[in-house]
Amino acid sequence: MALGLCACGPQARPITPEQSAALVPAEARLAALYETSCKTCHTIKASGAPLSGDAAAWAPRLKQGMPTLVGHTVQGFKAMPAGGQCAGCTAADYEALIHFMSGAK
């Protein structure tokens, strides 16, 4: 019996920065917020931010819970500036952007 490799799980291979940069939220308003606020850091590996679409990088962060992640975004955390460079974002916007970037449902 032959055994094949299993791509079990949400992500078989790490996402590349190019693949990450190609991701765009489906909702136009969210896409605009993402483009002007999140994309700059979350598509560049050297920034230290988890890449958009990199489920493995986001998993330990998601375990902290959405209230903690939104709090980190609002207050700033490590290299992330307070507000995530989004002056017009609400807590609901931040949560939706985190869901998009992490691939969480």
Buried (B, 14 or more C-beta within 10 A) or exposed (E): EEEEEEEEEEBEEBBBBEBBBEBBBEEEEBBEBBEEBBBEBBBBBEBEBBBBBBBBBBBEBBEEEBEEBBBBBBEEBEEBEEBBBBEEBEEEBBBBBBBBBBBBE
